[in-house]
Amino acid sequence: MIQKMSTKQPSLEARLQVLKEIAKEGDLQLNLEELSDLTV
């Protein structure tokens, strides 16, 4: 909801951090190898 009200999109780093937190809370394995080229 907050993102919908925001005027700009969150950075890639912020989105990756949220994904990591969700995976950790859900006890899921997050494979980010395909995204590693984007963060360089």
C-alpha positions in Angstrom: 0.0 0.0 0.0 2.8 2.4 0.8 4.5 1.7 -2.5 1.3 2.5 -4.3 1.2 5.9 -2.5 4.8 6.6 -3.2 5.8 8.9 -6.0 8.9 7.0 -7.1 9.7 3.3 -7.4 12.0 1.7 -4.7 15.6 1.0 -5.8 16.7 -2.4 -6.9 18.6 -2.8 -3.7 15.5 -2.0 -1.6 13.5 -4.5 -3.6 16.1 -7.2 -3.2 16.3 -6.6 0.6 12.5 -7.0 0.8 12.7 -10.3 -1.2 15.4 -11.5 1.2 13.4 -10.7 4.3 10.3 -12.4 2.8 12.3 -15.5 2.0 13.8 -15.5 5.5 10.4 -15.2 7.2 8.9 -17.9 5.0 11.9 -20.2 5.5 12.4 -20.2 1.7 15.6 -20.4 -0.3 16.0 -17.4 -2.6 18.2 -18.0 -5.7 19.5 -14.6 -6.9 22.2 -15.8 -9.3 20.3 -14.5 -12.3 20.1 -11.1 -10.7 23.7 -10.9 -9.7 24.6 -9.2 -13.0 22.1 -6.4 -12.3 23.7 -5.5 -8.9 27.3 -5.1 -10.2 
